Amino acid sequence: MKQTFPRPIRSVAIENLGCAKNQVDAEYIISLLSDAGYQYVEDPGQADAVIVNSCGFINPAKEESINTTLELREQYPEARIVLAGCLAQRYGTEIDLPEADAVVGNRDLSAVIDAIRELEEDKRPVLIREGVTGEIRRSTLLSMRGSAYLKIAEGCDNRCSFCAIPLIRGPVVSRGIDAVVAEAEELVANGTFEINLVAQDLASFGRDRGRQDLPELLERLSALEGDFWIRLLYIHPDRFPKEIIPIIKRDSRILPYFDIPFQHASPRILTSMGRTGDAEGYLSMIEEIRSEIPDAVFRTTFLLGYPGETDEDLDLLADFMRRGRFLWAGFFLYSPEEGTPAAASAKGFAARRSRRRAEKRKGELEELQSGICRELLQGFIGRELAILVEEPVEGEELAIARAYLNAPEVDGAVVLHGEELKAGQVIKAKLVALNGIDLEAQPVLG
């Protein structure tokens, strides 16, 4: 049955799902809403329309996006529900979800405003555009106070065989260096201490211009005045620009935190994944970084259960982990994504056997990583580091915080003990204990 709506659309809420790039998109949408005369509200119960900024990367993310849409329809029957984001972009007109009053892709975010206006005319728009969102000045940040994500590029050209991101986000489109530096300068001027550079692959920045622009960008950011952190999130290992190593070594504000998703170590699996590197080359790169920057820490991800993966392949991965000694690592089971090269080989008995084997050994690999993580974290006890307060604990003289070795949302934290701690504060503190994967710290006085 077609929904009828007694109210015009004056206020809009956003349910944001997925990654940090999606969060930046949500922040862009908030600015677009304001410019178009709509009020952004945090509570969906106070909104005339709710935008589901969906994720469509793997099956669990798709299910979460659909379930969120269904729940919002049930909870707020009079609100217009807009299904936006990656899931909408990827499937567009194929989406059969009556609970969504509009479907809007994410390559050109201005389509969200057009969709809301069509909803006000009692239409049910499906707007999937191939353009790219222009420069938008963000008026609201959704991060914890003192921290922000800064997107430097959109899209991906790496074409890993298992990954649907190029199908969703399209080819690489880099922002101008001047625009990125100007936004970083504005963020710092407005009180942001931690700037997290994000893209589908930071190493692809400038590739659409025929260049490798990440080193120049970091040089320009290093020339800015002030006290701040620059954190690099996600650099493809096969494109890692070694020119950034001396820049990071020279400027302590550019954190020695390297987020490099190696995905595997077996030569056969890496080749099938479309990766051109190999385990020995990756380990050599890690060693070179550590030799130049002893404080370097590494985060990575590993994809388990890729079609054809054997016990021998997983043994190679375990050996790679022992030798690489990554502080943080995430483990994900392979999800066949339609339209990707690997999906064709994800059927049949052999593929199912690889999946079952990975499910059995995932815990073993996670336990191995936990031991490496705890051992490395023990090495930080006794050190004095700058700590960014994220969230004071109500009624307690402590706060959840982070050091340079903790990226927002994905890593362990620092439990900082102290009085009158405030979100966004930066405090010099001594790391005094380890509790699981969380460090404990005391402020250094004087």
Secondary structure, 3 states (H helix, E strand, C coil): CCCCCCCCCCEEEEEECCCHHHHHHHHHHHHHHHHCCCEECCCHHHCCEEEEEECCCCHHHHHHHHHHHHHHHHHCCCCEEEEEEHHHHHHHHHCCCCCCCEEECCCCCCHHHHHHHHHHCCCCCEECCCCCCCCCCCCCCCCCCCEEEEECEECCCCCCCCCCHHHHHCCCEECCHHHHHHHHHHHHHCCCCEEEEECCCHHHCCHHHCCCCHHHHHHHHHCCCCCCEEEEECCCHHHCCCCHHHHHHHCCCEEEEEECCCECCCHHHHHHHCCCCCHHHHHHHHHHHHHHCCCCEEEEEEEECCCCCCHHHHHHHHHHHHHHCCCEEEEEECCCCCCCHHHHHCCCHHHHHHHHHHHHHHHHHHHHHHHHHHHHHHCCCCCEEEEEEEEECCCCCEEEEECCCCCCCCCCCEEEECCCCCCCCEEEEEEEEEECCEEEEEECCC
